[in-house]
Amino acid sequence: MKVRKHFTQHVLAKKLDVNRKTISRWENRQIPLPLYVEPALRDILRGICEKQYHETSFTFIDLFAGIGGIRKGFESIGGKAIFTSEWNPWAQKTYVANFGEEGPIIGDIVGYPTEEIPDHDVLLAGFPCQPFSIAGVSKKNSLGRPHEFECATHGTLFFDVAQIIAAKRPKAFLLENVEKFLSHDRGSTFGSIM
């Protein structure tokens, strides 16, 4: 039994609600292992694997966090959020409802001192896509408003992220955005951080 590498007969007997001699008999093949015990053993092994996996964690910061969709995925593989930025008060409330109040949620990241952002392994940024998406560009064009990098409100947030990456040098980063962002005509902009 693979699970015995992690537990004594006594501990395993308690987990399976049998006596220690029964565990010994199963191991020595004196009596066959009942079919109903196999799923329980698999669950115990799965728990051991998940615990070991989560113990080898990494840190990340969550920028433009929204309600925490990206965070949820990275926590599920052992990451720990150590800094969060989200400017929308309703999204902040939902974020806190989803994850608790482990640390403060910084509002607008624009102008926030880079040196006050903790060192981290991974940077996550779900910055606004409206200035670059096909729908967003169409809407801004119809309203006569600037779009892409000319949109001062959302279009330049990429540069704030690039500044943090350049200063903090995380091992990895994930920038969630739309397809048109990658095909934007300022390709040299991306080359400076990639």
GIPEVEN-V813685 format. One record per pair of residues at least 4 apart in sequence whose C-alpha atoms are under 7 Angstrom apart, sorted by the first residue. I is the first residue (numbers start at 1). J is the second residue. D is the distance in Angstrom with one decimal. If there is no record, write none. Layout:
I/J/D
I/J/D
This chain:
1/27/6.8
3/7/6.6
3/41/6.9
3/45/6.1
4/8/6.3
7/11/5.9
7/12/5.9
8/12/6.1
9/13/5.9
9/20/5.6
9/23/6.1
10/14/6.5
10/20/5.3
11/15/6.4
12/16/6.2
13/17/5.7
13/18/5.0
13/19/5.3
13/20/5.3
13/23/6.4
14/18/6.4
18/22/6.6
19/23/7.0
20/24/6.4
21/25/6.1
22/26/6.2
23/27/6.2
24/28/6.2
25/29/5.9
25/30/4.9
25/31/5.7
26/30/6.2
26/31/5.6
26/32/6.1
26/33/5.7
33/37/7.0
37/41/6.3
38/42/6.2
39/43/6.2
40/44/6.3
41/45/6.2
42/46/6.0
43/47/6.2
44/48/6.4
45/49/6.3
46/50/6.1
47/51/6.1
48/52/6.2
49/53/6.0
50/54/6.1
51/55/6.2
52/56/6.9
53/78/6.7
54/77/6.7
54/78/4.4
56/78/6.8
57/78/4.6
57/79/5.1
57/80/6.9
58/78/6.7
58/79/4.8
58/80/6.2
58/121/6.1
59/79/5.5
59/80/4.8
59/81/5.9
59/82/6.5
59/120/5.3
59/121/5.2
59/122/6.4
60/79/6.6
60/80/6.1
60/81/5.0
60/82/6.1
60/120/5.3
60/121/5.7
60/122/4.5
60/123/5.6
60/124/7.0
61/81/5.6
61/82/5.7
61/83/4.8
61/84/6.0
61/120/6.7
61/122/6.6
61/123/5.2
61/124/6.0
62/71/6.7
62/81/6.8
62/83/6.2
62/84/4.8
62/85/6.3
62/123/6.6
62/124/5.0
62/125/6.1
63/84/5.8
63/85/4.7
63/86/6.6
63/124/6.0
63/125/4.6
63/126/6.6
64/85/5.6
64/86/4.9
64/125/5.8
64/126/5.3
64/127/5.3
65/84/6.7
65/85/6.0
65/86/5.3
65/126/6.4
66/86/6.1
66/91/5.3
67/91/5.2
67/92/6.8
67/94/5.6
67/95/4.5
68/72/6.2
68/95/5.8
69/73/6.9
70/74/6.6
71/75/6.0
72/76/6.2
73/77/6.9
74/78/6.7
74/79/5.4
75/79/4.5
75/80/6.0
84/105/5.1
84/106/6.1
85/105/5.5
85/106/4.6
85/107/5.6
85/108/6.6
85/109/6.2
86/92/6.3
86/105/6.7
86/106/6.4
86/107/5.1
86/108/6.3
87/107/4.2
87/108/4.8
88/92/6.2
89/93/6.3
90/94/6.4
91/95/6.0
92/96/6.2
93/97/6.2
94/98/6.1
95/99/6.1
96/100/4.7
96/101/5.7
110/160/6.6
114/164/6.2
119/168/6.2
120/170/5.9
121/170/4.9
121/171/5.2
121/172/6.6
122/170/5.4
122/171/6.0
122/172/4.8
122/173/5.2
123/170/6.5
123/172/6.5
123/173/4.5
123/174/6.3
124/173/5.8
124/174/4.9
124/175/6.2
125/174/6.3
125/175/4.9
125/176/6.2
126/175/6.0
126/176/4.7
126/177/6.5
127/157/6.8
127/176/6.9
127/177/6.8
128/154/6.2
129/133/5.9
129/177/5.6
129/178/6.1
130/136/4.5
131/136/5.6
131/137/5.8
131/147/4.8
131/148/4.5
131/151/6.5
131/154/6.6
131/155/5.5
132/136/6.4
132/137/6.1
132/147/6.9
132/148/5.1
132/178/6.9
132/180/5.8
132/181/5.5
133/137/6.0
133/178/6.0
133/180/6.0
134/138/6.1
135/139/6.1
136/140/6.1
137/141/5.9
137/147/5.9
138/142/6.1
139/143/6.3
140/144/6.0
140/145/4.8
140/146/6.4
140/147/6.3
141/145/5.9
146/150/5.5
146/151/5.0
147/151/4.6
147/155/6.8
148/155/5.2
149/155/4.4
149/156/5.5
150/155/6.3
151/155/4.6
151/156/6.9
152/156/6.0
157/161/6.6
158/162/6.2
159/163/6.1
160/164/6.4
161/165/6.2
162/166/6.1
162/193/6.5
163/167/6.2
164/168/5.8
165/169/5.2
165/170/6.5
166/193/6.8
177/181/6.9
179/183/7.0
180/184/6.1
187/191/6.7
188/192/6.7
190/194/6.2
